[in-house]
């Protein structure tokens, strides 16, 4: 009627009422908050999983270190036992050798002393290196005299003899 014809229509803005706008925004906001919460949850789970892997790795490392220390202690103990066994074998061998040596020395002494066992001790004293000392010989003579005192009627000892016995020897004996 007026001669106007609509050739195109463009809507520049649609604005809802404030209550409708809040209602529409709430639904989108809840969706965005849910996505945000999901992302936070995923990050926390990833962090917890990463922390678990780190702790597990630390524990595995600690277990490996303790296992190595145990192996070192066992090896050291085995080495100590081996050394002690070698020492024990050496001591046994040394004792056996010492017994053989002592037996050999005993046999040699017995063989050397066998002829002397039947000899009189006075004869042995006379032929010993100390038997050459005149004072010792006179002391042995006095002893013999004392043992046979019943057979001796009278004994005279001169002062010269006693003086020579009591005089110091020049060698300092």
C-alpha positions as CSV (number, residue, x, y, z in Angstrom):
1,X,0.0,0.0,0.0
2,X,2.6,2.5,0.6
3,X,4.7,1.2,-2.2
4,X,7.4,-0.1,0.0
5,X,8.7,-3.5,-0.6
6,X,11.2,-5.4,1.7
7,X,14.2,-6.5,-0.3
8,X,16.3,-7.8,2.6
9,X,16.2,-8.1,6.3
10,X,19.1,-8.0,8.6
11,X,18.8,-8.5,12.3
12,X,21.6,-6.5,14.0
13,X,21.0,-7.6,17.5
14,X,18.7,-9.8,19.5
15,X,18.7,-8.9,23.1
16,X,16.9,-11.0,25.6
17,X,15.4,-9.7,28.7
18,X,17.8,-9.6,31.6
19,X,16.3,-12.6,33.3
20,X,16.5,-14.7,30.0
21,X,20.0,-13.5,29.4
22,X,21.1,-14.7,32.9
23,X,19.4,-18.0,32.3
24,X,21.1,-18.5,28.9
25,X,24.5,-17.4,30.3
26,X,24.1,-19.8,33.3
27,X,23.8,-22.8,31.1
28,X,26.9,-21.8,29.1
29,X,28.8,-20.8,32.2
30,X,28.0,-24.2,33.8
31,X,29.3,-25.9,30.7
32,X,32.5,-23.8,30.7
33,X,33.0,-24.4,34.5
34,X,32.5,-28.2,34.0
35,X,35.1,-28.2,31.2
36,X,37.5,-26.2,33.4
37,X,36.9,-28.5,36.4
38,X,37.6,-31.5,34.0
39,X,40.8,-29.9,32.9
40,X,41.9,-29.2,36.5
41,X,41.0,-32.8,37.5
42,X,43.0,-34.2,34.5
43,X,46.0,-32.0,35.4
44,X,45.8,-33.1,39.1
45,X,45.5,-36.7,38.1
46,X,48.5,-36.3,35.7
47,X,50.5,-34.6,38.5
48,X,49.6,-37.4,41.0
49,X,50.5,-40.1,38.5
50,X,53.8,-38.3,37.8
51,X,54.5,-38.1,41.5
52,X,53.7,-41.8,41.9
53,X,56.1,-42.7,39.1
54,X,58.8,-40.5,40.7
55,X,58.3,-42.1,44.2
56,X,58.2,-45.6,42.6
57,X,61.5,-44.8,40.8
58,X,63.1,-43.6,44.0
59,X,62.0,-46.7,45.9
60,X,63.3,-48.9,43.1
61,X,66.6,-47.1,43.2
62,X,66.8,-47.4,47.0
63,X,66.0,-51.2,46.8
64,X,68.7,-51.6,44.1
65,X,71.2,-49.7,46.3
66,X,70.3,-51.8,49.4
67,X,70.6,-55.0,47.3
68,X,74.1,-53.9,46.1
69,X,75.2,-53.1,49.6
70,X,73.9,-56.5,50.8
71,X,75.9,-58.2,48.0
72,X,79.0,-56.2,49.0
73,X,78.6,-57.2,52.6
74,X,78.1,-60.9,51.6
75,X,81.2,-60.8,49.4
76,X,83.2,-59.2,52.2
77,X,82.0,-61.8,54.6
78,X,82.9,-64.6,52.2
79,X,86.3,-63.1,51.7
80,X,86.8,-62.8,55.5
81,X,85.8,-66.4,55.9
82,X,88.2,-67.5,53.2
83,X,91.0,-65.5,54.9
84,X,90.2,-67.0,58.3
85,X,90.1,-70.5,56.8
86,X,93.5,-69.9,55.2
87,X,94.8,-68.6,58.6
88,X,93.5,-71.7,60.3
89,X,95.1,-74.0,57.8
90,X,98.4,-72.1,58.2
91,X,98.2,-72.3,61.9
92,X,97.5,-76.0,61.8
93,X,100.4,-76.5,59.3
94,X,102.7,-74.4,61.5
95,X,101.7,-76.4,64.7
96,X,102.3,-79.7,62.8
97,X,105.7,-78.5,61.7
98,X,106.6,-77.3,65.2
99,X,105.6,-80.7,66.6
100,X,107.8,-82.4,64.0
101,X,110.6,-80.0,64.8
102,X,110.2,-80.6,68.5
103,X,110.1,-84.4,68.0
104,X,113.3,-84.2,65.9
105,X,115.1,-82.1,68.6
106,X,113.8,-84.4,71.3
107,X,115.1,-87.4,69.4
108,X,118.5,-85.7,68.9
109,X,118.7,-84.8,72.6
110,X,117.8,-88.3,73.6
111,X,120.4,-89.8,71.3
112,X,123.0,-87.3,72.5
113,X,122.3,-87.8,76.2
114,X,121.7,-91.6,76.2
115,X,125.4,-92.4,76.9
116,X,125.5,-89.8,79.6
117,X,122.6,-91.2,81.5
118,X,124.6,-94.2,82.7
119,X,127.5,-92.0,83.9
120,X,128.0,-90.9,87.5
121,X,127.2,-87.2,88.1
122,X,130.6,-86.6,89.7
123,X,132.3,-87.8,86.6
124,X,130.1,-85.5,84.5
125,X,131.0,-82.6,86.8
126,X,134.7,-83.3,86.5
127,X,134.6,-83.4,82.7
128,X,132.3,-80.4,82.3
129,X,133.8,-77.0,81.4
130,X,132.9,-75.7,84.8
131,X,134.5,-78.7,86.4
132,X,138.0,-77.2,85.7
133,X,137.3,-74.6,88.3
134,X,139.5,-75.5,91.4
135,X,137.0,-74.0,93.8
136,X,134.2,-76.2,92.4
137,X,136.4,-79.2,92.7
138,X,137.3,-78.4,96.3
139,X,133.6,-77.9,97.1
140,X,132.8,-81.3,95.6
141,X,135.6,-82.8,97.6
142,X,134.1,-81.3,100.8
143,X,130.8,-82.7,99.9
144,X,132.3,-86.2,99.4
145,X,134.0,-85.8,102.7
146,X,130.7,-84.8,104.3
147,X,128.9,-87.9,102.8
148,X,131.7,-90.1,104.1
149,X,132.1,-88.4,107.5
150,X,131.5,-91.6,109.4
151,X,134.6,-93.2,107.8
152,X,136.9,-90.2,108.5
153,X,138.5,-90.1,111.9
154,X,140.1,-86.6,111.8
155,X,140.2,-83.9,109.2
156,X,142.6,-80.9,109.2
157,X,141.8,-77.9,106.9
158,X,144.5,-75.3,106.8
159,X,143.9,-71.6,106.8
160,X,145.6,-71.3,103.4
161,X,143.1,-73.6,101.8
162,X,140.2,-71.7,103.3
163,X,141.8,-68.3,102.3
164,X,142.2,-69.5,98.7
165,X,138.5,-70.6,98.6
166,X,137.3,-67.3,99.9
167,X,139.5,-65.1,97.8
168,X,137.8,-63.5,94.7
169,X,138.8,-65.0,91.4
170,X,140.5,-62.7,88.9
171,X,137.9,-63.5,86.2
172,X,135.1,-62.2,88.5
173,X,133.3,-65.5,88.8
